[in-house]
Amino acid sequence: MMTRPEAIDFYNSGDLLALGMAADEVRRKLHPDNVVSYIIDRNINYTNFCTEYCSFCAFYRPMGHAEGYVHPKEVIFQKIQETIDLGGTGILMQGGLHPELGIEWYEDLLRSIKQRFDIWCHCFSAPEIVNIAKVSGLSLYDTLARLRDAGLDSLPGGGAEILDDEVRRRISRLKSSVDDWVNVHRACAQVGLRSTATMMFGAGETIEHRMNHFDIVRNLQEETGGNFTAFIPWSFQRENTSLGRFVKEEATAVEYLKVLALSRVYLENILNIQSSWVTPGLKTCQLGLKFGGNDVGSIMIEENVVSAAGAHHRASEEELRRLIRGAGFIPKQRDSLYRTYFLN
């Protein structure tokens, strides 16, 4: 596998096409069928109340704020039914860190969903799991085991941002630490739940900080025997955030493609790399399929967090299929575990 110094040299190379070709070679080795996948699911943000006040987030509302909410189950059920009606196979449910919602609230919600719907529940980022455990006086393992038994199917990789505590102290001072994120995903593997890993970059961090993130993800993937189904890098949106006052320029398309290519060649032990369109846009996403990406994510029936920060791209299923075909690949719908064999 590529060493850290080799990775830094790779990233700093001025030959963008060479980076793309190297990443594409790894993609073709891991995915020789020429398929690029996508999913139909829905982001459901069950609450926007949060106590962490992350400087990159424009979505949260402090406790007691007039614009804060906790969705009742009936609203969540309606959103799930709409998802199923559109051919959706899963929900990605995440929310703010609410100081009064204990494990029983989440167990009741998951059981209620599973009683009514045949839907995959890919829910709750690592900081949410840490918060639920803290509010409920439970270990991370017991929290995840109880949520699993109530209906949780897999865990998203959100809340990672940059896995470097120096960066985290600057952009999300109150949020969970690097160790917290790692411990949640380690416990996730121990209770038998698959998860993804993400990275939000372009918030003023260095390539060394990014490499710290890559190393943690690569090492944890080795330790857990491959529990991460995918790695998803995406760029920070500054428009409506307090951090945006200090980060004057968002990551460019070229920078996004370089990070994507580095993800593919450095994280060779993770099967799937997602080329995102939500923050960089559809054209950059399409280019990303030549820079190591083999998945374009979700049609995003609903998304509230990065759109609050200024991202306004939208895509239908047919647009994503056309994007994939236009890049020379075969589009296939997948499920939350990146399985495409039973779908179109």
N, C-alpha and C positions, 0 to 999 in steps of 0.2 A: 504493500500500500504506500501511497505517497507520503513522504515525511513533511513535517511542519515547515522546515526551511524551503523545501521544494514547492510547497503550496504557496508560500509568500512570494517566491520568485515567479511562480505561475500567475498569481494575481497581478503582480506588478508588470508583467510582460506588456509591451506596447502593441503586440500583435493580436488584436481581438479575434480575427478569423482563426488563428492557430488555437486560441483558447476554446472557441466553439468546436473546432474539429476534434480536439482532444476529448472534450466532454461528450461529443456525439459518438465517438468511438466506444466510450464506456457504456453509453445508453444502448447502442446497437448490440453490444456484448450481452447486456442484461435483458434486453427486450428485442430479440431478433425478429419478432413477428410483425414489426412496423406498426403496432397499435399504439394509439394515444387515447387515454381514457378521460372520462369526466363523470360527474355524479349529479343527480337531481336530488337536492336536499334543501333544507331551509334552516337558516340561522334564527333561532328563537332566543331572544334576550329576555329572560323571565323577570329580571329586575335591573333597574339602573341605579339603585341606591348603592353607594360604595363608600368605604371609609379610607381608601388608600390615596386618593387625590394624585394619581400619576400624571406627570406633566405632559405626557404625550397623548392623553385621552381627553376627548371632548364629549364623550358619551355619558360619563357618570354624573350623578347628582348626590350631594351630601344628604345625610339623614335629615328628614323633615322638610326638604325642598319641595316647593309646590309642583315642580315638574317630575318629581320622583314617582316610581310606581313599582308594585309587585303584581304581575299578571295573575288574575284568578285562573283556576284550572280551566274554566269554560273558554277563556280566550286562547289558552294554549291548545286545547282540544280543537278549536276552530282552525287554528293555524296548521295543525297536523293534518286535519281532514283536507284542507286546501292543498297541502303538499302531496298527499296521496292521490288526490284528483288530478294532479299534474304529472303523475308518474313517478313521484318521489319515493325513495326507498329508506330515507333516514332523516333524522333531525340532528342539528348541531346546536345544542342548548347550552348557553353560557350566560352569566350575569355578573353584576357587581358583587363585591364582598359585603354581604348584609350581616350586621352584627347580631341579629335576632332570629335568623333562620337556622334551626338545628337539624340534625340528621333526620329526625322524624318527618319534618316538612318535605325533605327531598325524597325520602322513602315513599311517603304517601303519593307524591306527584308521580314518581316513576311507576309505582304499582297501578295507579289510576290510568296512566298512559298505556301500559301493557295490557290492561284489562279490556281496553277499547280498540286498540290499533295493533296491526302487525307492522311495526316500524322499528328501525334500528336506532337506538339511543346513544349517540356519540356526544357525550356531555361532560361539562365541568372541567375547567382548566385546573392546573396544579395549584394556583393561588386560591381557587375556590375550595379545593379539597383541603388545603391547609386551614382555611377559614372554618369550614364545616367541622373539621376535627377539633379545632380550638374551641368553637362555640359549644360543641357537644361533649368535650372532655374525653375524646377518644384518640387512639393512635391512628396514624395514617393507614396502616394495614387494616385495622378494624373498620375504619370509615369506608374504605374502598370495598371491603368484603361485604359490608351491609348494603352499600349502594348496588353492587353487583347482584346480590340476592334479590334486591327490589326491582331490578330491570335495567341497570346500566350495562351497556354492551361494550363500549370502548371509550377511551379518553382522548380528547384533543390535546395538541401540544402548546396551546396558548399560555400566555404568561411568562414565556421564556425571554422575550425581548432579546437582549444580549446577555448571555450567561457569563457575566463578569461583574463581581460585586462593586468594583469601582464605578462602572457605568451605571449600575442599578441604583447606587446611592445618589447619583446625579439626576436620573430621570424618573425613578420610582422609589423614593426614599423609604416609604412605609410598606412597600410590597414585599412579598416573600423573597428570600435569598436564593442564591444559586443552589445551595445545599437543599433548601426546601423543594425546589423544582426537581432536582435529581432524586431526592428521597421519595417524592410522590411517584415518579415514573418507575423507580425501582420497585416500590410496593405494588404498583399497578401490575407489573410483570409477575410478582409473587402471588397475586390473587388470581392470575389468569386472564387479565384484560389486556388487549393490545392497545397501543397508543401511537400518536404521531409526534414529531418534533418540529418546531417552528423557529424562525429567527426574524425579528424586526430589526432592520439595519438602516443606517442613514440618519442616526440621531446624534452625530458628532463623535462616534467611536472610531478607533483606529483599526487597521488590519490585524494588529496584535490582539485587540479585544475580540475581533471576529474569530480569529484562530482559536482563542480560548474557548469560545462557544462551540466551534466545530470539534475540537478535541474532546470536550465533555460529551457531546452527542455521540461521537464515534466510539469512545470508550464505553459508554453506557450501553450502546448497541451490542458491543462485544460481550459485555458482562451479562446481559439479559438473554443472550442467544438470539438476538434479532427481533426484539419486541416492537421496535418502531416500524410501522408499515410504510411510512413516508417522511420525507423532510420537505418543509414548505418555507422558503425564504420570501419575505415581502418587505417593501420599503416604507419607511415612516412617512405619514402624511402630516404636514405641519400647519395647514391652513387655519384651523380653529382651535389650536392647542396653545397652552402656555409655553411649552417647550419650543414651539415654532418661532417665538420671539428671539431665541438664541441660536437656533439652527436656521440659517438664512436661506439655504438652498437644499431642496429635496434631492435624493439620489437620482441621477440621470438614468436614461435607458441603458447607456453603455455600462454604467456601474452595476445596474441590476443584472445585466447579462453576464458580467464578469463574476458576480457573486453566485449566480445560478450555475455557471460552468464550474466554478470552484467547488460548489456543493456536490456536483455530480462526480468529479474526479476524486475528491477527498473522502467522501462518504460512500465509498464503493460497497460498504457492507449494509447500506440501506437500499432496498430494491427500487423504490419509487421517489422521484424528485418532481415536485409540482412547479410548473411554470404559471405564475399568477397573472390574472388580468385585472383584478379588483383595484389594485393601486397603480401598476404601471400602464394599464390599458391593453386593449385587444391586440394591437399590432406588435407591441413588445412581447406580449405573451406568445404570439405566433412565432416570432424570432427565437424565443426561448426554447422552442421545440427543436431547434438546431444547436442549442447550447446545453443540451443534456436533459431537458424536461421530457417526461413521458406521460404527463397528466396535466390537465388544465383546471382542475378543481370543479367547483359547483356552478350551476346557473344562477345561484344566489336569488332564490325567490324573495328572500327578505334579508337585509343586512343593515345594521344600525350603527355599529361601532366605528369602522373606518369611514363610513359615509358621513358620520358626525364630524370627523376630522377633515373632511374635504374631498374624499374620493367619491366620484359620482358615475363611474362606469357601470353599465348594465349589459347583460347578455342573455339571449334566449338559448334553448337547447339547439335549435337549428343554426344559430350564429356560431356556437361553439363547434358544432359538427363541420360547418363550412370552413371555419378557421383551421381545424385539424386537417381536413382534406386539402385545403389550400397550401399547407406546409408539406404535403406529400405523404400523409399518414392515414391510417384507417381509424375512424372514430368509433369508440365503443363505450357505452354506458357501463359504469361500474357500481359496486356497492361500497360501503364504508371501509371494508377491508381490502379494497382494490381488486376484488374479484370481478372479472368480466365474462366468464365462460357461460353464464346463464342469461346474460342480458344482450340487447341488440348491439 
